[in-house]
Amino acid sequence: MKKAFIILIATFMANSLFSQNAETDKTALLIIDVQDFYFSGGKSELVAPQAAADKAALLLAYFRKNGLPVIHIKHDSKSQSDIQKTVTPIEEEKIITKKEVSSFNGTDLNDYLKGLGVKKLVICGMQTHMCVEGAVRAGYDLGYKITLVHDACATRDLKWDDEVIPAKMVHLSTLSTLKSYAKVVSVEEYLSAEQKE
C-alpha cells in the first residue's frame, strides 16, 4: 500500500513537471509592422514587401492551425497604419502598438509573453534592419530563444552620404549580424522542421 502510494505521488509530480515544462516551452509568432505604409503607394514603400507578407501569411496560417499565440506589432503612425490585409489579425490575436524601434520598448509585450509562458519567439516583418532587428536583439537579451524567418522580412535601400546601399545588401548584412542572436531560417525550412517534430 505504502509503495503504491509513493508510486502514485511520483507519477503525479512527474506529470506536473512535464505539464509545466510544456507550458514554458510555448512558442509565439511575432509579426512586426506589416503595415500599409510599407506597400505599393505607401509613404515608406519597401522593396518587395508583398513577397515578404505572403511568406509571413504562411507562418500565420501554421500558428493559427496549431493554436499557438500570435502577436501583431504596429508602429504608431497618423496615416496608412493599418495592418496589411495579407496578415489581418483575427479577434483573439493580440495587437500591440509601439512608438519605438524595439517591440519591447514602452509596451506590454514582455509581460504578455511571460503571462502565456512563452519562451521561444518566431519573428518576421518589416523593416529587417530596424524594427525586426530591434525585436530580435531585445528578445534575445530578455532570454527568449529566437527564430528569425528571413524571407518573411523586407527592407529598403539606404543612403550613406552619396552612396546607395541596395535593400538586398541591407537585408543580408542585417541577417549576417543577427546570426549571433537568432536561428535564421526560411519559411520552408521552419515549417519543414516543425512538421518533423
C-alpha positions as CSV (number, residue, x, y, z in Angstrom):
1,M,0.0,0.0,0.0
2,K,2.8,2.4,1.0
3,K,4.8,1.5,-2.2
4,A,1.7,2.1,-4.4
5,F,1.2,5.5,-2.7
6,I,4.8,6.5,-3.3
7,I,4.5,5.5,-7.0
8,L,1.3,7.5,-7.3
9,I,2.9,10.6,-5.8
10,A,6.0,10.2,-8.0
11,T,3.8,9.8,-11.1
12,F,1.7,12.9,-10.2
13,M,4.9,15.0,-9.7
14,A,6.4,13.9,-13.0
15,N,3.2,14.7,-14.8
16,S,3.0,18.1,-13.1
17,L,6.6,18.9,-14.0
18,F,6.0,17.8,-17.6
19,S,3.0,20.0,-17.9
20,Q,4.9,23.0,-16.5
21,N,7.7,22.4,-19.0
22,A,5.3,22.1,-21.9
23,E,3.7,25.4,-21.0
24,T,7.0,27.3,-20.5
25,D,8.3,25.9,-23.9
26,K,5.4,27.6,-25.7
27,T,6.3,29.4,-29.0
28,A,4.7,32.6,-30.2
29,L,4.8,34.3,-33.6
30,L,5.7,38.0,-33.7
31,I,4.7,39.8,-36.9
32,I,6.3,43.2,-36.9
33,D,5.0,46.3,-38.7
34,V,3.4,44.7,-41.8
35,Q,1.5,47.9,-42.4
36,D,0.0,49.7,-45.4
37,F,2.6,52.4,-45.4
38,Y,5.3,49.9,-46.5
39,F,3.4,48.7,-49.5
40,S,2.9,49.9,-53.1
41,G,1.8,53.6,-53.0
42,G,2.6,53.9,-49.3
43,K,4.6,56.7,-47.8
44,S,7.5,54.5,-46.9
45,E,7.4,51.8,-49.6
46,L,9.9,48.9,-49.2
47,V,11.5,46.7,-51.8
48,A,9.3,43.6,-52.4
49,P,7.0,43.9,-49.3
50,Q,4.3,41.8,-50.7
51,A,6.6,38.8,-51.2
52,A,7.6,39.0,-47.6
53,A,4.0,39.4,-46.4
54,D,3.0,36.3,-48.4
55,K,5.6,34.3,-46.6
56,A,4.5,35.8,-43.2
57,A,1.0,34.6,-44.1
58,L,2.3,31.0,-44.3
59,L,3.7,31.3,-40.8
60,L,0.5,32.9,-39.6
61,A,-1.6,30.0,-41.0
62,Y,0.6,27.5,-39.3
63,F,0.4,29.1,-35.9
64,R,-3.3,29.5,-36.2
65,K,-3.8,25.9,-37.3
66,N,-1.8,24.7,-34.3
67,G,-3.4,27.1,-31.7
68,L,-0.2,28.9,-31.0
69,P,0.0,32.5,-29.9
70,V,0.3,35.3,-32.5
71,I,1.2,38.9,-31.7
72,H,0.9,41.6,-34.3
73,I,3.1,44.7,-33.7
74,K,2.1,48.0,-35.2
75,H,4.2,51.1,-35.4
76,D,2.2,54.2,-34.3
77,S,1.5,56.3,-37.4
78,K,-1.0,59.0,-38.3
79,S,-1.7,57.6,-41.7
80,Q,-1.6,54.3,-43.6
81,S,-1.1,52.5,-40.3
82,D,-3.5,49.5,-40.8
83,I,-2.0,46.0,-40.7
84,Q,-1.8,44.9,-44.3
85,K,-4.6,42.6,-45.5
86,T,-2.3,39.7,-46.2
87,V,-1.8,39.2,-42.4
88,T,-5.0,40.7,-41.0
89,P,-5.4,39.8,-37.3
90,I,-8.3,37.8,-36.1
91,E,-10.2,38.7,-32.9
92,E,-8.3,36.6,-30.4
93,E,-4.8,37.7,-31.6
94,K,-3.0,40.4,-29.6
95,I,-2.2,43.7,-31.3
96,I,0.5,45.9,-29.7
97,T,1.1,49.5,-30.9
98,K,4.6,50.8,-30.3
99,K,6.3,54.2,-30.7
100,E,9.9,52.9,-30.6
101,V,12.1,50.7,-32.8
102,S,12.0,47.7,-30.4
103,S,8.7,46.0,-29.9
104,F,9.6,45.6,-26.3
105,N,10.4,49.2,-25.6
106,G,7.5,51.0,-23.9
107,T,5.0,48.2,-24.5
108,D,3.5,45.3,-22.5
109,L,4.9,42.7,-24.9
110,N,7.3,41.1,-22.4
111,D,4.7,40.9,-19.7
112,Y,2.2,39.4,-22.1
113,L,4.6,36.7,-23.3
114,K,5.6,35.8,-19.8
115,G,1.9,35.5,-18.9
116,L,1.4,33.0,-21.7
117,G,4.5,31.0,-20.6
118,V,6.3,31.8,-23.9
119,K,10.0,31.0,-24.1
120,K,10.5,30.9,-27.9
121,L,9.8,33.6,-30.5
122,V,9.4,33.3,-34.2
123,I,9.9,36.7,-35.7
124,C,9.2,38.2,-39.1
125,G,8.2,41.5,-40.6
126,M,9.4,45.0,-41.6
127,Q,11.9,46.5,-41.7
128,T,14.7,43.9,-41.4
129,H,17.4,46.4,-40.4
130,M,15.2,48.4,-38.0
131,C,12.2,47.1,-36.1
132,V,12.8,43.4,-36.9
133,E,16.5,43.7,-35.8
134,G,15.4,45.6,-32.7
135,A,13.0,42.9,-31.6
136,V,15.5,40.1,-32.2
137,R,18.2,41.7,-30.1
138,A,15.9,42.8,-27.3
139,G,14.1,39.4,-27.2
140,Y,17.5,37.6,-27.0
141,D,18.6,39.9,-24.2
142,L,15.4,39.1,-22.3
143,G,16.1,35.4,-22.5
144,Y,13.9,34.3,-25.4
145,K,15.1,31.7,-27.9
146,I,14.7,33.4,-31.2
147,T,14.0,32.1,-34.7
148,L,14.1,34.8,-37.4
149,V,12.4,33.9,-40.7
150,H,14.4,35.8,-43.3
151,D,12.2,35.6,-46.4
152,A,9.2,36.8,-44.4
153,C,11.0,40.1,-43.9
154,A,11.6,43.1,-46.1
155,T,13.5,46.4,-46.1
156,R,14.6,49.4,-48.3
157,D,17.5,50.9,-50.0
158,L,19.6,53.0,-47.6
159,K,21.8,56.0,-48.3
160,W,25.1,57.0,-46.7
161,D,26.5,60.3,-48.0
162,D,26.3,59.8,-51.7
163,E,26.3,56.1,-51.7
164,V,23.2,54.0,-52.0
165,I,23.1,50.6,-50.3
166,P,20.6,48.3,-52.1
167,A,17.8,46.8,-50.0
168,K,19.2,43.3,-50.7
169,M,22.5,44.2,-49.2
170,V,20.9,45.9,-46.2
171,H,18.8,42.8,-45.6
172,L,21.7,40.3,-46.0
173,S,24.1,42.3,-43.8
174,T,21.5,42.5,-41.1
175,L,20.8,38.8,-41.2
176,S,24.5,38.1,-41.0
177,T,24.9,40.0,-37.8
178,L,21.7,38.6,-36.3
179,K,23.0,35.0,-36.5
180,S,24.6,35.6,-33.1
181,Y,21.1,36.3,-31.6
182,A,18.8,34.0,-33.6
183,K,18.5,30.9,-35.7
184,V,17.9,32.4,-39.2
185,V,15.8,30.2,-41.5
186,S,13.5,30.4,-44.5
187,V,9.7,29.8,-44.1
188,E,10.1,26.5,-45.9
189,E,12.9,25.4,-43.5
190,Y,10.9,26.4,-40.5
191,L,7.7,24.7,-41.5
192,S,9.6,21.5,-42.6
193,A,11.4,21.3,-39.3
194,E,8.1,21.8,-37.4
195,Q,6.4,19.0,-39.3
196,K,9.2,16.6,-38.5
197,E,8.8,17.1,-34.7
